[in-house]
Amino acid sequence: MKFNPCIDQCTKEGTHCEGCGRSHQEIAETKQLVKSAVEFIQKQDYENPEEFVAAIGKSILKKLQKS
């Protein structure tokens, strides 16, 4: 499955958003993941959150390539 980002044309009817095509469950889980990351960054009081996000992205991609 290919990821489709939000295009700001959200719908809540049915099982999938008609804007991005993702399931409402996937959208909810993604929102929770982002919320957890934001809370972690705030808890750590990072002054450079963009570097943390970039490092996490690289780490995730590396682990996916190994699996």
C-alpha positions in Angstrom: 0.0 0.0 0.0 1.3 3.5 -0.8 1.0 6.2 1.8 -1.2 9.2 0.8 -0.8 12.4 2.9 -3.6 14.6 3.9 -4.7 17.1 1.3 -7.0 19.0 3.6 -10.2 17.6 2.0 -11.1 15.4 4.9 -14.4 13.4 5.1 -15.7 11.3 7.9 -18.3 9.3 6.1 -17.8 5.6 5.3 -14.6 3.7 6.2 -12.1 5.9 4.3 -11.5 9.6 3.9 -12.4 10.7 0.4 -9.7 13.3 0.4 -6.6 11.1 1.0 -8.1 7.7 0.7 -6.7 6.4 4.0 -8.9 4.5 6.4 -10.3 6.5 9.4 -8.5 3.9 11.6 -5.2 4.6 9.9 -5.7 8.4 10.3 -6.5 8.0 14.0 -3.5 5.8 14.6 -1.2 8.3 12.8 -2.6 11.1 14.8 -1.9 9.2 18.0 1.7 8.5 16.8 2.3 12.2 16.1 0.8 13.2 19.4 3.1 10.8 21.3 6.1 12.1 19.4 5.1 15.7 20.2 4.6 14.9 23.9 8.0 13.2 24.0 9.8 16.2 22.4 8.0 18.6 24.8 9.0 16.4 27.8 12.6 16.4 26.7 12.4 20.1 26.1 14.4 19.8 22.9 15.6 23.1 21.4 16.0 21.5 18.0 12.9 19.3 17.4 13.5 19.3 13.6 16.8 17.4 14.1 15.1 14.9 16.4 12.3 14.3 13.9 14.9 13.9 11.0 16.9 11.4 13.2 13.9 9.4 14.0 12.9 9.3 10.4 16.3 8.0 9.3 16.2 5.4 12.1 12.8 4.1 11.1 13.8 3.8 7.5 17.0 2.0 8.4 15.1 -0.5 10.6 12.5 -1.0 7.8 15.3 -1.8 5.3 16.6 -4.5 7.6 13.3 -6.2 8.1 
